[in-house]
Amino acid sequence: MTTEPPILPEWAIVTEKRRAHVARVTALLDRWAQQMRLDAAEAQAWHDAGRWHDALRDATPAVLRAIIDAPDLPDGILHGPAAAVMLEREGEVRQTVLEAIRWHTVGHPEWDRTGRALFMADFLEPGRGFMHADRAFMAAQLPHNFDGVFRQAVRMRLEWTLREGHTIFARTVDLWNSVR
């Protein structure tokens, strides 16, 4: 799996560490798209969602809140909605890509495969420092059992969120209820 530096928009605010994460996520999405023999349009949507999903991850909350008016959202999940807004301003019209990026941190029950694939790639990318063997197995199985791996990834993310005492968002609960 190649991890070429991703081409990011000029407005992106990312550290080198984040850029490496984005490259791994995008490479994983590209590999799955090839293994699943996706048509060119869907494969490009997956690629673009991967390369843009964390384009504003290292921006300050003040910068993000200047882009998006979302007082109900906590600072830690503003980067997805803000990146989607910036992409729309630049003319991106593929709603599957925009919704994947907008909600990649918490999930969305109405996602198509693009959103679901991004959610999984962000979680399963090999640079993360936990459960290496389990996550590698899931990543390898995804082209053969997309829905099953997605259900497992959502379950694991929910379990981690509960274990760490973090907020479970309504969209995340709705996502779980849509796949269980």
C-alpha positions in Angstrom: 0.0 0.0 0.0 1.6 3.3 -1.1 1.2 6.2 1.2 2.0 9.1 -1.1 1.5 12.6 0.4 -2.1 13.6 -0.3 -2.9 16.6 -2.3 -4.7 18.9 0.0 -6.6 22.2 -0.6 -4.7 25.4 0.0 -6.8 26.1 3.0 -5.9 22.8 4.7 -4.4 23.1 8.2 -2.6 19.8 9.0 0.6 18.7 10.7 3.0 16.3 9.1 1.7 13.6 11.4 -1.9 14.3 10.2 -0.8 14.4 6.6 0.7 10.9 7.1 -2.6 9.6 8.6 -4.5 11.1 5.6 -2.1 9.3 3.2 -2.7 6.0 5.0 -6.5 6.4 5.0 -6.5 7.3 1.3 -4.2 4.4 0.4 -6.5 2.0 2.3 -9.6 3.4 0.5 -7.8 3.1 -2.9 -6.8 -0.5 -2.1 -10.3 -1.5 -1.2 -11.8 0.3 -4.2 -9.4 -1.7 -6.5 -10.1 -5.0 -4.7 -13.9 -4.4 -4.9 -13.6 -3.4 -8.5 -15.6 -0.2 -8.0 -16.5 1.9 -11.0 -14.3 4.9 -11.6 -16.7 7.5 -10.1 -17.2 5.7 -6.8 -13.5 4.9 -6.5 -12.7 8.6 -7.0 -15.3 9.6 -4.4 -13.7 7.2 -1.9 -10.2 8.7 -2.7 -11.4 12.3 -2.4 -13.2 11.6 0.8 -10.1 10.1 2.3 -7.7 12.9 1.2 -10.0 15.7 2.4 -11.5 14.2 5.6 -9.0 15.7 8.0 -8.0 18.8 5.9 -8.9 21.0 8.9 -8.2 18.6 11.8 -5.3 20.7 13.1 -7.1 24.0 12.9 -8.0 25.7 16.2 -11.6 25.7 17.4 -11.8 29.5 16.7 -10.8 29.0 13.1 -13.3 26.1 12.7 -16.1 28.1 14.3 -15.5 31.0 12.0 -16.2 28.6 9.1 -19.2 26.8 10.5 -21.9 28.1 12.8 -22.5 25.0 15.0 -22.7 26.0 18.6 -24.2 22.6 19.5 -21.1 20.7 18.2 -18.1 20.2 20.5 -14.7 21.4 19.3 -13.4 17.9 18.6 -15.8 17.1 15.8 -15.9 20.5 14.1 -13.2 19.7 11.5 -15.4 17.4 9.4 -18.3 19.8 9.1 -15.9 22.8 8.5 -14.0 20.9 5.8 -17.3 20.0 4.1 -18.3 23.7 4.1 -15.0 24.7 2.6 -15.2 22.1 -0.1 -18.8 23.2 -1.0 -17.5 26.8 -1.3 -14.9 25.5 -3.7 -17.6 23.9 -5.8 -17.7 20.3 -4.6 -21.2 19.0 -5.3 -20.9 15.2 -4.6 -23.2 14.9 -1.6 -21.8 11.4 -0.8 -18.3 12.9 -0.4 -19.5 15.9 1.5 -21.6 13.9 3.9 -18.8 11.3 4.4 -16.4 14.1 5.4 -18.9 16.0 7.4 -19.8 13.1 9.7 -16.7 10.9 9.6 -16.0 11.4 13.3 -19.4 10.4 14.6 -21.1 8.5 11.8 -24.4 9.0 10.0 -27.2 6.4 9.5 -28.0 7.5 5.9 -24.5 7.1 4.5 -23.9 5.3 1.3 -20.7 3.2 0.8 -18.5 6.3 0.6 -19.3 7.4 4.1 -19.1 4.0 5.5 -15.8 3.3 3.7 -14.3 6.5 5.1 -15.5 5.7 8.6 -13.8 2.3 8.4 -10.6 3.5 6.8 -10.2 6.2 9.4 -10.6 3.6 12.1 -8.7 0.7 10.5 -5.7 2.6 9.0 -2.5 0.8 10.1 -0.8 3.8 11.7 -3.1 3.8 14.7 -1.5 2.4 17.9 -4.1 -0.1 19.1 -5.5 -3.6 18.3 -3.2 -3.9 15.3 -4.0 -7.6 14.5 -7.7 -7.2 14.9 -7.9 -4.0 12.8 -5.6 -5.5 10.1 -7.8 -8.6 9.9 -10.9 -6.4 9.5 -9.2 -4.2 6.8 -8.3 -7.4 4.9 -11.8 -8.7 5.1 -13.6 -5.6 4.1 -13.6 -6.2 0.3 -15.3 -9.6 1.0 -17.7 -8.6 3.7 -18.2 -4.8 3.6 -21.4 -4.7 5.7 -20.1 -7.1 8.3 -16.9 -5.2 8.8 -18.8 -2.0 8.9 -21.1 -3.3 11.7 -18.0 -4.5 13.6 -16.2 -1.2 13.2 -19.2 0.7 14.5 -19.5 -1.6 17.4 -15.9 -1.3 18.3 -16.0 2.5 18.0 -19.0 2.6 20.3 -17.4 0.3 22.8 -14.3 2.4 22.9 -16.4 5.6 23.3 -18.2 4.1 26.3 -15.0 2.7 27.8 -13.3 6.1 27.6 -16.3 7.9 28.9 -16.8 10.1 25.9 -20.0 11.5 24.6 -22.1 9.3 22.3 -23.7 11.5 19.7 -27.3 10.9 18.5 -26.0 10.3 15.0 -23.7 7.6 16.3 -26.6 5.9 18.1 -28.8 6.2 14.9 -25.9 4.7 12.9 -25.7 1.7 15.3 -29.4 1.2 15.2 -29.3 1.2 11.4 -26.7 -1.6 11.2 -27.3 -4.0 14.1 
